[in-house]
Amino acid sequence: MNTKVTYYPRLESIQSAQATLSDVVLQTPFAKSDRYSKLFSSHIYLKREDLQQVRSYKIRGAYNKISSLTEEELQNGIVCASAGNHAQGVALACYKEKIKGTIFMPAPTPKQKVEQVKMFGGDFVDIQLTGDTFDDAFNFAKMYCNQYDKVFVHPFDDEKIIEGQATVGLEIIEQSSEALDYVFVPVGGGGLASGLSSVFKLVSPKTKIIGVEPEGAPSMKVALEKQKSTRLSKIDKFVDGAAVQQVGTLTYEICKEFLDDMITVPEGKVCQTILEMYNKDAIVVEPAGALTLAALDSYKEDIQGKNVACIISGSNNDITRTPEIKERALLYKGLKHYFIIRFPQRSGALKEFLMDVLGENDDITFFEYSKKTSRENGPAVVGIELENKEDLQPLIDRMKERKFFGEYLNDKPDLFEFLI
């Protein structure tokens, strides 16, 4: 039987958190985006939490929580589990407070993220790479806390964390010269969404708060549909800053009460937004940081002429992910397609495919050829990038007409993931 959570952040607690954070966090810019405003015939403002010292809003909750601990608890040291932004926020808080922190991260965590945590925490943090997933690291961290009687700094499901993240909303209200009609907020575990939505319901109740999750990790959406925090059996971890298998108990209860809508965005759309922000706005964001702008298409009719805020939550993007980001964006836009092509084992077959099947503006970007199974037909996995998505069906028709077509892989996810 679930016990109903009765905690909701109070304005006094959030203002107290803001005072605690005043010398630690930046009051990040809240600036109008002319490009997005023109694109959606509205007034779009960006809250640039990607410009924090740790390049995400996570320092707010981490520092507020750590500052609330007793002297005895601080001297004993704190523990957290994270694969990214929360770890960096905790590390910086440990450095500023001169306390010891043990940070558990999954063993496959990219080296760049591990180095960032070391840089912010210095000698005050001990990084433990353990387990294959965040859940593994989380379980190890909890066991370590129990063994050594240390305080666990949860990434989202904690009152002080929520109140710290809520200061983002308080800043937006203070910085905005006009009342906001909509605020789009990214949702992972729900700490930022629950804190921010609480502020607006207290101070600006007419503002609609829209939560945004990646399509492959709809933890809050499922929780709201099932009316309880529910663990998802499988998630797409690409939008790593917002991909959790289960939202918090506290955060679910608050979001259930205060969010006006909860929507999801395809990962490919997120990738397209990342590339557009880099190329057109010179803004570098991580996948979670692009969620809110990627969601605007879903509300394009509702937000016309309205004042809209989008939280840009972070910019901790690993440059080595760029090829995958581009690939996912092209797949989403219908410009990248993979096939099994059956080439006749005769002279001139490849030339025929290039000259008579491939379109004038089509480009082969992947080719893996084999002659293992047949004397007459040799299969190859071929990736083709199109200039226009409308060119796909004519390409398939030409393949079939000349007996090259084997299988189309984009709509066969299991086979697609195995081969590509």
C-alpha positions as CSV (number, residue, x, y, z in Angstrom):
1,M,0.0,0.0,0.0
2,N,1.4,3.4,-1.1
3,T,1.6,6.2,1.5
4,K,0.6,9.5,0.1
5,V,3.3,12.1,0.3
6,T,2.2,15.3,1.9
7,Y,5.4,17.3,1.4
8,Y,5.3,20.3,-1.0
9,P,8.0,23.0,-1.1
10,R,7.1,26.2,0.7
11,L,8.1,29.6,-0.7
12,E,10.0,30.4,2.4
13,S,12.1,27.2,2.1
14,I,12.9,28.0,-1.6
15,Q,13.8,31.6,-0.7
16,S,16.1,30.3,2.0
17,A,17.7,28.0,-0.5
18,Q,18.3,30.9,-2.8
19,A,20.0,32.8,0.0
20,T,22.2,29.7,0.7
21,L,23.2,29.5,-2.9
22,S,23.8,33.2,-3.5
23,D,27.6,33.0,-3.3
24,V,27.8,29.6,-5.0
25,V,25.7,29.6,-8.1
26,L,25.4,32.1,-11.0
27,Q,22.2,33.9,-11.7
28,T,22.1,32.5,-15.2
29,P,20.9,34.6,-18.1
30,F,17.2,34.7,-19.0
31,A,17.3,35.9,-22.6
32,K,15.0,36.1,-25.6
33,S,15.8,33.9,-28.5
34,D,15.0,35.9,-31.7
35,R,15.3,32.8,-33.9
36,Y,12.9,30.6,-31.9
37,S,10.5,33.5,-31.3
38,K,10.2,34.1,-35.1
39,L,10.0,30.4,-35.8
40,F,7.0,29.9,-33.5
41,S,5.5,33.4,-33.8
42,S,5.8,33.9,-30.0
43,H,8.2,35.2,-27.4
44,I,10.6,32.4,-26.5
45,Y,13.0,33.0,-23.6
46,L,15.9,30.7,-22.7
47,K,17.0,30.1,-19.1
48,R,20.7,29.3,-19.6
49,E,21.5,26.8,-16.8
50,D,24.1,25.4,-19.2
51,L,26.3,28.4,-18.2
52,Q,26.6,27.4,-14.5
53,Q,30.2,26.7,-13.4
54,V,29.5,22.9,-13.5
55,R,27.5,23.5,-16.8
56,S,24.2,22.4,-15.3
57,Y,21.6,23.4,-12.7
58,K,22.6,20.3,-10.5
59,I,24.9,22.4,-8.3
60,R,21.8,24.1,-6.9
61,G,20.2,21.0,-5.3
62,A,23.6,19.4,-4.3
63,Y,24.9,22.4,-2.5
64,N,21.6,23.2,-0.8
65,K,21.4,19.6,0.5
66,I,25.0,19.5,1.7
67,S,24.6,22.9,3.4
68,S,21.7,21.6,5.4
69,L,23.7,18.8,7.1
70,T,24.9,19.0,10.7
71,E,28.6,19.5,11.4
72,E,28.9,15.9,12.5
73,E,27.4,14.6,9.3
74,L,29.7,16.9,7.2
75,Q,32.8,15.7,9.1
76,N,31.8,12.1,8.4
77,G,31.6,12.7,4.7
78,I,28.8,12.4,2.1
79,V,28.1,9.9,-0.7
80,C,26.3,10.1,-4.1
81,A,25.8,8.0,-7.2
82,S,25.8,9.6,-10.6
83,A,26.9,9.2,-14.2
84,G,27.3,12.9,-14.9
85,N,25.9,16.3,-13.8
86,H,24.9,15.4,-10.3
87,A,28.3,14.1,-9.6
88,Q,29.9,17.3,-10.8
89,G,27.5,19.4,-8.6
90,V,28.3,17.3,-5.5
91,A,32.0,17.4,-6.3
92,L,32.1,21.2,-6.4
93,A,30.0,21.4,-3.3
94,C,32.5,19.2,-1.5
95,Y,35.4,21.4,-2.6
96,K,33.7,24.6,-1.5
97,E,32.7,23.2,1.9
98,K,36.0,21.3,2.3
99,I,34.4,18.0,3.1
100,K,35.0,14.5,1.9
101,G,32.7,13.0,-0.7
102,T,32.6,9.5,-2.2
103,I,31.1,9.5,-5.6
104,F,30.0,6.2,-7.2
105,M,29.9,6.2,-11.0
106,P,29.3,3.2,-13.4
107,A,32.4,1.7,-14.7
108,P,31.6,2.5,-18.4
109,T,31.3,6.3,-17.6
110,P,33.2,8.2,-20.3
111,K,36.6,9.3,-19.1
112,Q,35.7,13.0,-19.9
113,K,32.9,12.9,-17.2
114,V,35.2,11.3,-14.7
115,E,37.9,13.9,-15.3
116,Q,35.3,16.7,-14.9
117,V,34.3,15.3,-11.5
118,K,38.0,15.2,-10.4
119,M,38.5,18.7,-11.6
120,F,35.6,20.2,-9.6
121,G,36.2,18.1,-6.5
122,G,40.0,17.9,-6.3
123,D,41.3,16.1,-3.3
124,F,38.0,16.3,-1.6
125,V,36.3,13.6,-3.7
126,D,37.0,9.9,-4.0
127,I,35.6,8.4,-7.3
128,Q,34.5,4.8,-7.2
129,L,33.9,3.3,-10.7
130,T,31.7,0.3,-10.1
131,G,29.0,-1.7,-11.8
132,D,27.8,-1.5,-15.4
133,T,24.8,0.9,-14.9
134,F,23.7,3.8,-12.8
135,D,21.5,1.4,-10.8
136,D,24.5,-0.7,-10.0
137,A,26.4,2.4,-8.8
138,F,23.3,3.6,-6.9
139,N,23.1,0.3,-5.0
140,F,26.8,0.2,-4.2
141,A,26.5,3.8,-2.9
142,K,23.6,3.0,-0.6
143,M,25.4,-0.1,0.8
144,Y,28.5,2.0,1.4
145,C,26.4,4.6,3.2
146,N,24.8,2.0,5.5
147,Q,28.2,0.4,6.2
148,Y,29.9,3.7,7.2
149,D,26.9,5.7,8.4
150,K,27.3,8.4,5.8
151,V,24.7,10.8,4.3
152,F,23.5,9.9,0.8
153,V,22.9,12.9,-1.4
154,H,20.1,11.7,-3.7
155,P,20.2,13.1,-7.3
156,F,16.5,14.2,-7.1
157,D,14.2,12.6,-4.5
158,D,15.0,14.7,-1.5
159,E,13.3,17.8,-0.1
160,K,16.5,19.9,0.0
161,I,17.5,18.9,-3.5
162,I,14.0,19.9,-4.8
163,E,14.1,23.2,-3.0
164,G,17.6,23.9,-4.4
165,Q,16.4,23.2,-8.0
166,A,13.3,25.3,-7.3
167,T,15.5,28.4,-7.2
168,V,15.7,28.1,-11.1
169,G,12.0,29.0,-11.1
170,L,12.3,31.8,-8.6
171,E,15.1,33.4,-10.7
172,I,12.9,33.1,-13.8
173,I,10.0,35.0,-12.1
174,E,12.4,37.7,-10.9
175,Q,14.1,38.1,-14.3
176,S,11.0,38.0,-16.5
177,S,9.6,41.5,-17.2
178,E,6.2,40.0,-18.3
179,A,4.1,37.2,-16.9
180,L,4.9,33.9,-18.6
181,D,2.2,31.8,-20.2
182,Y,4.2,28.6,-20.5
183,V,7.4,27.1,-19.0
184,F,8.9,24.0,-20.6
185,V,11.1,22.0,-18.1
186,P,13.1,18.8,-18.8
187,V,12.2,15.9,-16.6
188,G,14.6,13.1,-15.6
189,G,14.1,12.0,-11.9
190,G,11.8,15.0,-11.5
191,G,13.8,17.2,-9.0
192,L,13.9,20.3,-11.3
193,A,10.3,19.8,-12.5
194,S,8.9,19.4,-9.0
195,G,10.8,22.3,-7.6
196,L,10.1,24.7,-10.5
197,S,6.4,23.8,-10.8
198,S,6.0,24.4,-7.1
199,V,7.4,27.9,-7.3
200,F,5.1,28.8,-10.2
201,K,2.0,27.4,-8.6
202,L,2.8,29.6,-5.5
203,V,3.8,32.8,-7.2
204,S,2.5,32.7,-10.8
205,P,-0.3,30.1,-10.8
206,K,-1.7,31.0,-14.3
207,T,1.6,29.9,-15.9
208,K,1.3,26.5,-17.5
209,I,4.2,24.1,-16.6
210,I,5.0,21.5,-19.3
211,G,7.3,18.6,-18.5
212,V,9.4,17.1,-21.3
213,E,10.9,13.7,-21.3
214,P,12.8,11.7,-24.0
215,E,10.6,9.3,-25.8
216,G,12.8,6.3,-24.9
217,A,12.6,7.0,-21.2
218,P,9.1,8.2,-20.3
219,S,9.4,7.5,-16.6
220,M,7.2,10.5,-15.3
221,K,4.7,10.0,-18.1
222,V,4.2,6.4,-17.2
223,A,4.1,7.2,-13.5
224,L,1.3,9.8,-14.1
225,E,-0.7,7.3,-16.2
226,K,-0.4,4.5,-13.7
227,Q,-0.8,6.9,-10.7
228,K,2.4,5.7,-9.0
229,S,6.1,5.9,-9.5
230,T,6.8,2.9,-11.7
231,R,10.1,1.3,-12.7
232,L,10.5,0.9,-16.4
233,S,12.0,-2.4,-17.6
234,K,14.0,-0.8,-20.3
235,I,15.0,2.7,-21.4
236,D,17.0,4.4,-24.1
237,K,19.9,6.0,-22.2
238,F,20.9,8.4,-25.0
239,V,19.5,11.5,-23.3
240,D,21.6,10.6,-20.3
241,G,20.7,13.7,-18.2
242,A,17.0,12.9,-18.3
243,A,16.9,9.1,-18.8
244,V,16.0,7.4,-15.6
245,Q,14.1,4.1,-15.1
246,Q,12.0,5.4,-12.2
247,V,11.2,8.9,-10.9
248,G,11.2,9.7,-7.3
249,T,8.3,9.2,-4.8
250,L,8.4,12.9,-3.7
251,T,9.0,14.2,-7.2
252,Y,6.1,12.1,-8.6
253,E,3.6,13.4,-6.0
254,I,4.6,17.0,-6.6
255,C,4.6,16.8,-10.4
256,K,1.2,15.0,-10.3
257,E,-0.2,18.0,-8.5
258,F,1.6,20.8,-10.3
259,L,2.5,19.9,-13.9
260,D,-0.1,20.9,-16.4
261,D,1.1,18.5,-19.0
262,M,3.8,15.8,-19.5
263,I,5.0,15.2,-23.1
264,T,7.8,13.2,-24.7
265,V,10.2,14.0,-27.6
266,P,11.9,11.5,-29.9
267,E,15.6,11.2,-29.4
268,G,16.2,12.0,-33.1
269,K,14.3,15.3,-32.7
270,V,16.6,16.1,-29.7
271,C,19.6,15.4,-31.9
272,Q,18.3,17.6,-34.7
273,T,17.8,20.4,-32.1
274,I,21.3,20.0,-30.7
275,L,22.8,20.5,-34.2
276,E,20.6,23.4,-35.0
277,M,21.5,25.2,-31.8
278,Y,25.2,24.7,-32.4
279,N,25.0,25.7,-36.1
280,K,22.5,28.6,-35.8
281,D,22.8,29.9,-32.3
282,A,26.4,28.9,-31.4
283,I,25.1,27.2,-28.2
284,V,26.5,23.9,-27.2
285,V,24.0,21.7,-25.2
286,E,23.9,18.2,-24.0
287,P,20.9,16.1,-25.1
288,A,18.8,16.8,-21.9
289,G,19.6,20.5,-22.5
290,A,17.9,20.4,-25.9
291,L,14.7,18.7,-24.7
292,T,12.5,21.8,-24.1
293,L,13.3,23.5,-27.4
294,A,12.7,20.2,-29.2
295,A,9.3,20.0,-27.6
296,L,8.0,23.4,-28.9
297,D,6.7,21.8,-32.1
298,S,4.2,19.8,-30.0
299,Y,2.8,23.1,-28.7
300,K,3.2,25.3,-31.8
301,E,-0.5,26.2,-32.0
302,D,-0.9,26.9,-28.3
303,I,2.1,29.1,-27.8
304,Q,1.5,31.5,-30.7
305,G,1.8,35.1,-29.4
306,K,2.5,33.8,-25.9
307,N,5.4,34.4,-23.5
308,V,7.3,31.1,-23.2
309,A,10.3,30.0,-21.1
310,C,12.5,27.0,-21.9
311,I,15.0,25.6,-19.5
312,I,18.4,24.9,-21.1
313,S,19.5,22.5,-18.3
314,G,23.1,21.6,-19.2
315,S,25.9,21.6,-21.7
316,N,28.0,18.6,-20.6
317,N,28.2,17.0,-24.0
318,D,31.0,14.7,-25.0
319,I,32.3,15.7,-28.4
320,T,32.9,12.0,-29.2
321,R,29.1,11.6,-29.4
322,T,28.8,14.0,-32.4
323,P,28.7,11.2,-35.1
324,E,25.9,9.5,-33.2
325,I,24.0,12.8,-32.8
326,K,24.3,13.5,-36.5
327,E,23.2,9.9,-37.3
328,R,20.1,10.0,-35.1
329,A,19.2,13.4,-36.5
330,L,19.4,12.2,-40.1
331,L,17.4,9.0,-39.3
332,Y,14.7,11.2,-37.6
333,K,14.4,13.5,-40.6
334,G,14.1,10.5,-42.9
335,L,17.4,11.3,-44.7
336,K,19.4,8.2,-43.7
337,H,18.4,4.7,-44.7
338,Y,19.9,1.3,-44.4
339,F,19.3,-1.7,-46.6
340,I,20.4,-5.2,-47.3
341,I,21.3,-5.1,-51.0
342,R,21.8,-8.3,-52.9
343,F,24.4,-7.7,-55.5
344,P,24.6,-10.3,-58.4
345,Q,28.0,-11.9,-58.4
346,R,28.9,-10.7,-61.9
347,S,31.1,-8.1,-63.4
348,G,29.6,-4.6,-63.4
349,A,26.9,-5.2,-60.8
350,L,28.2,-2.5,-58.4
351,K,28.6,-0.1,-61.3
352,E,25.0,-0.7,-62.4
353,F,23.8,0.0,-58.8
354,L,25.8,3.3,-58.7
355,M,24.8,4.5,-62.2
356,D,21.2,3.2,-62.6
357,V,19.8,2.7,-59.1
358,L,21.4,5.4,-56.9
359,G,19.8,8.8,-57.3
360,E,21.9,11.7,-58.6
361,N,22.0,13.3,-55.1
362,D,22.1,10.1,-53.0
363,D,25.3,9.4,-51.1
364,I,26.5,6.0,-49.8
365,T,27.8,6.5,-46.3
366,F,28.1,2.9,-45.1
367,F,29.0,-0.2,-47.1
368,E,29.8,-3.7,-45.7
369,Y,30.0,-6.4,-48.4
370,S,30.1,-10.2,-48.1
371,K,30.2,-13.2,-50.5
372,K,29.7,-15.9,-47.9
373,T,26.4,-17.6,-48.7
374,S,25.6,-17.6,-52.4
375,R,27.3,-17.8,-55.8
376,E,24.7,-15.7,-57.5
377,N,23.8,-13.1,-54.9
378,G,26.2,-11.4,-52.4
379,P,24.5,-9.4,-49.6
380,A,25.8,-6.1,-48.5
381,V,24.6,-3.7,-45.8
382,V,24.4,-0.3,-47.4
383,G,23.7,3.1,-45.7
384,I,22.4,5.8,-48.0
385,E,21.9,9.5,-47.2
386,L,19.3,11.3,-49.2
387,E,18.9,14.9,-50.0
388,N,15.1,14.8,-49.7
389,K,13.1,12.2,-47.8
390,E,10.7,12.0,-50.7
391,D,13.5,10.3,-52.7
392,L,13.2,7.1,-50.6
393,Q,10.3,5.3,-52.4
394,P,11.7,6.0,-55.9
395,L,15.0,4.5,-54.7
396,I,13.3,1.4,-53.4
397,D,11.4,1.0,-56.6
398,R,14.6,1.2,-58.7
399,M,16.2,-1.4,-56.4
400,K,13.3,-3.8,-56.8
401,E,13.1,-3.3,-60.6
402,R,16.7,-4.2,-61.1
403,K,16.6,-7.1,-58.5
404,F,18.9,-5.5,-55.9
405,F,16.5,-5.0,-53.1
406,G,16.9,-7.3,-50.1
407,E,15.5,-5.7,-46.9
408,Y,14.9,-2.3,-45.5
409,L,16.5,-2.1,-42.1
410,N,15.3,1.2,-40.6
411,D,11.9,-0.3,-39.5
412,K,13.5,-3.5,-38.1
413,P,14.9,-2.2,-34.8
414,D,16.4,-5.5,-33.6
415,L,18.2,-6.2,-36.8
416,F,19.1,-2.6,-37.4
417,E,20.8,-2.3,-34.0
418,F,22.7,-5.5,-34.5
419,L,24.0,-4.6,-38.0
420,I,24.7,-0.9,-37.6
